[in-house]
Amino acid sequence: MSVSELIGADVEILVSDPWEFGAECGVGPFGALVTGVQPEALLVRLNAPIEYRGTRLISVVVKARHASGRIDALASCGQLAANLMFLPVVVGAFSEVTDEAKVGMVAAIGSVGAKSL
């Protein structure tokens, strides 16, 4: 499967760090839908918002944590160690990931696994 074919795929997000996130919200899996792809990042929308420290998180920018910094591993292996940027707004395209959209964001580390590949 190519990276571009990830659009519309169902994925699950697991959060391993920060510890406080898991203590308050659980570690997942949190269901999400891939809405955008770039060679270095995925844009996903959570199936259900996550409430963390008084902020409602809705979208996530996913970037590869290791190796090439590309998301190819998700397309080829179905799993990706990831840096996660949870956003409190609905973001439909990478161009919408502005400084304003990042206000209240939560950075985390975890993994993304494909459900429907």
Backbone as CSV, one residue per row, in Angstrom:
resi,resn,N_x,N_y,N_z,CA_x,CA_y,CA_z,C_x,C_y,C_z
1,MET,0.842,-1.179,0.000,0.000,0.000,0.000,0.886,1.240,0.000
2,SER,0.491,2.220,-0.768,1.243,3.476,-0.803,0.761,4.405,0.304
3,VAL,1.586,5.385,0.627,1.240,6.348,1.671,-0.047,7.089,1.321
4,SER,-0.232,7.445,0.057,-1.441,8.186,-0.337,-2.712,7.373,-0.103
5,GLU,-2.608,6.048,-0.103,-3.770,5.191,0.131,-4.179,5.143,1.604
6,LEU,-3.405,5.789,2.464,-3.762,5.841,3.883,-4.960,6.765,4.150
7,ILE,-5.228,7.699,3.233,-6.358,8.612,3.437,-7.647,7.794,3.532
8,GLY,-8.391,8.034,4.593,-9.623,7.300,4.841,-9.437,6.045,5.668
9,ALA,-8.194,5.716,5.998,-7.933,4.513,6.793,-8.281,4.743,8.265
10,ASP,-8.809,3.708,8.889,-9.047,3.730,10.328,-7.750,3.346,11.029
11,VAL,-7.369,4.111,12.040,-6.165,3.825,12.805,-6.486,3.876,14.292
12,GLU,-5.570,3.343,15.083,-5.668,3.405,16.532,-4.407,4.049,17.073
13,ILE,-4.583,4.960,18.008,-3.466,5.672,18.615,-3.287,5.185,20.049
14,LEU,-2.060,4.848,20.406,-1.681,4.517,21.770,-0.728,5.599,22.259
15,VAL,-0.898,6.046,23.492,-0.045,7.093,24.059,0.792,6.492,25.177
16,SER,2.109,6.642,25.083,3.001,6.122,26.118,3.576,7.222,27.006
17,ASP,3.602,8.444,26.538,4.166,9.552,27.299,3.503,10.840,26.827
18,PRO,3.105,11.745,27.661,3.447,11.863,29.070,2.614,10.935,29.947
19,TRP,3.189,10.543,31.053,2.526,9.656,31.994,1.192,10.234,32.433
20,GLU,1.126,11.531,32.649,-0.100,12.185,33.114,-1.258,11.990,32.139
21,PHE,-0.956,11.942,30.861,-2.003,11.728,29.854,-2.663,10.377,30.089
22,GLY,-1.846,9.347,30.226,-2.383,8.008,30.461,-3.138,7.908,31.767
23,ALA,-2.655,8.604,32.805,-3.326,8.573,34.103,-4.696,9.233,34.031
24,GLU,-4.824,10.298,33.249,-6.088,11.027,33.168,-7.040,10.467,32.115
25,CYS,-6.516,10.067,30.965,-7.372,9.696,29.823,-7.271,8.227,29.437
26,GLY,-6.306,7.523,29.985,-5.998,6.178,29.513,-4.980,6.273,28.386
27,VAL,-4.419,5.151,28.026,-3.393,5.151,26.982,-3.949,4.803,25.615
28,GLY,-5.222,4.465,25.553,-5.837,4.096,24.289,-6.148,2.615,24.284
29,PRO,-6.472,2.076,23.141,-6.377,2.751,21.841,-7.504,3.760,21.622
30,PHE,-7.131,4.842,20.969,-8.063,5.884,20.576,-8.271,5.760,19.070
31,GLY,-9.494,5.509,18.658,-9.801,5.363,17.242,-9.738,6.702,16.521
32,ALA,-9.271,6.662,15.277,-9.151,7.886,14.479,-9.231,7.538,12.997
33,LEU,-9.456,8.572,12.204,-9.555,8.441,10.753,-8.492,9.317,10.111
34,VAL,-7.711,8.757,9.199,-6.676,9.521,8.490,-7.359,10.451,7.490
35,THR,-7.089,11.750,7.619,-7.697,12.737,6.721,-6.693,13.419,5.809
36,GLY,-5.401,13.260,6.090,-4.376,13.874,5.250,-3.051,13.156,5.409
37,VAL,-2.272,13.161,4.340,-0.948,12.536,4.386,0.084,13.422,3.711
38,GLN,1.263,13.365,4.247,2.474,13.923,3.644,3.543,12.864,3.856
39,PRO,4.654,12.911,3.142,5.688,11.891,3.366,6.169,11.827,4.811
40,GLU,6.127,12.958,5.522,6.642,13.010,6.886,5.547,13.070,7.942
41,ALA,4.281,13.109,7.573,3.237,13.300,8.583,1.879,12.774,8.130
42,LEU,1.070,12.455,9.129,-0.336,12.112,8.924,-1.176,13.130,9.673
43,LEU,-2.335,13.390,9.174,-3.318,14.201,9.864,-4.506,13.287,10.128
44,VAL,-4.901,13.171,11.402,-6.015,12.299,11.735,-7.034,13.039,12.583
45,ARG,-8.273,12.601,12.494,-9.355,13.137,13.310,-9.808,12.024,14.248
46,LEU,-9.819,12.318,15.540,-10.239,11.331,16.524,-11.717,10.988,16.337
47,ASN,-12.065,9.731,16.516,-13.466,9.322,16.417,-14.297,9.936,17.536
48,ALA,-13.682,10.110,18.694,-14.339,10.756,19.841,-13.305,11.679,20.487
49,PRO,-13.694,12.894,20.808,-12.739,13.813,21.445,-12.204,13.241,22.754
50,ILE,-11.001,13.660,23.096,-10.370,13.285,24.355,-10.296,14.535,25.217
51,GLU,-10.746,14.441,26.452,-10.649,15.552,27.401,-9.373,15.367,28.212
52,TYR,-8.464,16.333,28.134,-7.208,16.261,28.889,-6.914,17.622,29.498
53,ARG,-6.841,17.655,30.808,-6.541,18.877,31.549,-7.422,20.048,31.127
54,GLY,-8.696,19.780,30.976,-9.648,20.826,30.643,-9.689,21.223,29.184
55,THR,-8.956,20.509,28.325,-8.939,20.810,26.887,-9.526,19.631,26.123
56,ARG,-10.392,19.934,25.207,-11.013,18.920,24.345,-10.139,18.761,23.102
57,LEU,-9.540,17.588,22.936,-8.636,17.320,21.814,-9.394,16.583,20.723
58,ILE,-9.210,17.048,19.467,-10.032,16.542,18.368,-9.209,15.978,17.203
59,SER,-8.122,16.651,16.856,-7.292,16.248,15.715,-5.883,15.925,16.196
60,VAL,-5.138,15.166,15.380,-3.770,14.798,15.741,-2.881,14.878,14.505
61,VAL,-1.719,15.521,14.663,-0.672,15.463,13.651,0.292,14.377,14.114
62,VAL,0.543,13.401,13.262,1.380,12.255,13.581,2.650,12.334,12.753
63,LYS,3.804,12.256,13.426,5.091,12.214,12.723,5.878,11.016,13.211
64,ALA,6.659,10.428,12.315,7.466,9.261,12.672,8.478,9.629,13.747
65,ARG,8.649,8.749,14.699,9.550,8.998,15.817,10.978,8.589,15.503
66,HIS,11.179,7.612,14.668,12.507,7.050,14.432,12.817,6.950,12.941
67,ALA,14.010,6.480,12.685,14.488,6.147,11.337,14.431,7.330,10.389
68,SER,13.785,7.155,9.272,13.835,8.150,8.200,12.992,9.385,8.464
69,GLY,12.146,9.346,9.476,11.233,10.454,9.723,10.052,10.453,8.770
70,ARG,9.851,9.339,8.106,8.753,9.225,7.146,7.703,8.255,7.690
71,ILE,6.500,8.353,7.159,5.404,7.529,7.656,5.221,6.231,6.873
72,ASP,6.176,5.893,6.028,6.088,4.689,5.209,5.815,3.421,6.021
73,ALA,6.352,3.348,7.240,6.186,2.137,8.054,4.716,1.844,8.326
74,LEU,3.905,2.863,8.476,2.481,2.625,8.704,1.842,1.990,7.474
75,ALA,2.227,2.477,6.303,1.669,1.931,5.058,2.164,0.513,4.793
76,SER,3.432,0.243,5.099,3.994,-1.063,4.758,3.858,-2.100,5.868
77,CYS,3.965,-1.685,7.125,3.945,-2.634,8.245,2.702,-2.540,9.115
78,GLY,1.940,-1.478,8.961,0.737,-1.315,9.752,0.957,-0.736,11.137
79,GLN,2.195,-0.314,11.454,2.512,0.221,12.782,3.570,1.304,12.644
80,LEU,3.454,2.355,13.464,4.403,3.458,13.405,4.638,4.020,14.797
81,ALA,5.902,4.016,15.247,6.264,4.733,16.476,6.185,6.212,16.124
82,ALA,5.525,7.007,16.987,5.168,8.350,16.545,5.306,9.421,17.612
83,ASN,5.584,10.626,17.121,5.416,11.850,17.884,4.011,12.330,17.548
84,LEU,3.248,12.681,18.564,1.850,13.044,18.394,1.616,14.474,18.850
85,MET,0.905,15.235,18.060,0.520,16.593,18.430,-1.006,16.642,18.398
86,PHE,-1.612,16.537,19.582,-3.067,16.590,19.710,-3.508,18.046,19.654
87,LEU,-4.491,18.330,18.818,-4.977,19.698,18.632,-6.424,19.825,19.114
88,PRO,-6.769,20.987,19.674,-8.121,21.190,20.188,-9.132,21.672,19.144
89,VAL,-8.803,21.579,17.877,-9.694,22.034,16.810,-9.773,20.967,15.725
90,VAL,-10.832,21.033,14.932,-10.935,20.164,13.762,-10.026,20.742,12.690
91,VAL,-9.120,19.918,12.195,-8.188,20.348,11.162,-8.381,19.426,9.964
92,GLY,-8.810,19.980,8.845,-9.096,19.179,7.668,-7.955,19.062,6.675
93,ALA,-6.952,19.936,6.810,-5.816,19.935,5.892,-4.582,20.446,6.630
94,PHE,-3.416,20.059,6.158,-2.176,20.500,6.803,-2.049,22.019,6.806
95,SER,-2.598,22.674,5.810,-2.526,24.138,5.750,-3.283,24.787,6.912
96,GLU,-4.169,24.033,7.551,-4.940,24.544,8.685,-4.226,24.347,10.022
97,VAL,-3.067,23.697,10.015,-2.292,23.516,11.241,-1.459,24.782,11.441
98,THR,-2.128,25.819,11.867,-1.527,27.132,12.058,-1.151,27.324,13.525
99,ASP,-0.460,28.420,13.804,-0.132,28.738,15.198,-1.400,28.854,16.028
100,GLU,-2.437,29.423,15.457,-3.714,29.557,16.161,-4.318,28.186,16.482
101,ALA,-4.226,27.247,15.545,-4.759,25.902,15.761,-3.971,25.153,16.835
102,LYS,-2.707,25.525,17.030,-1.844,24.843,18.002,-2.041,25.347,19.431
103,VAL,-2.784,26.424,19.625,-3.023,26.928,20.980,-3.763,25.853,21.767
104,GLY,-3.193,25.424,22.865,-3.786,24.373,23.680,-3.394,22.971,23.247
105,MET,-2.473,22.848,22.295,-2.070,21.520,21.827,-1.386,20.735,22.946
106,VAL,-1.372,19.427,22.782,-0.723,18.532,23.722,0.239,17.652,22.938
107,ALA,1.505,17.714,23.283,2.512,16.874,22.635,2.611,15.553,23.392
108,ALA,2.731,14.465,22.651,2.820,13.139,23.270,3.675,12.224,22.405
109,ILE,4.019,11.093,22.981,4.758,10.048,22.284,3.914,8.792,22.342
110,GLY,3.910,8.048,21.265,3.142,6.816,21.257,3.321,6.047,19.971
111,SER,2.255,5.424,19.539,2.298,4.677,18.289,0.936,4.740,17.611
112,VAL,0.972,4.497,16.319,-0.244,4.468,15.514,-0.271,3.138,14.785
113,GLY,-1.387,2.463,14.880,-1.555,1.191,14.202,-2.731,1.251,13.254
114,ALA,-2.577,0.626,12.118,-3.633,0.627,11.114,-4.649,-0.468,11.420
115,LYS,-5.934,-0.130,11.320,-7.011,-1.085,11.521,-7.552,-1.631,10.210
116,SER,-7.539,-0.787,9.175,-8.242,-1.177,7.943,-7.332,-1.264,6.733
117,LEU,-6.087,-1.665,6.942,-5.170,-1.780,5.794,-5.094,-3.201,5.317
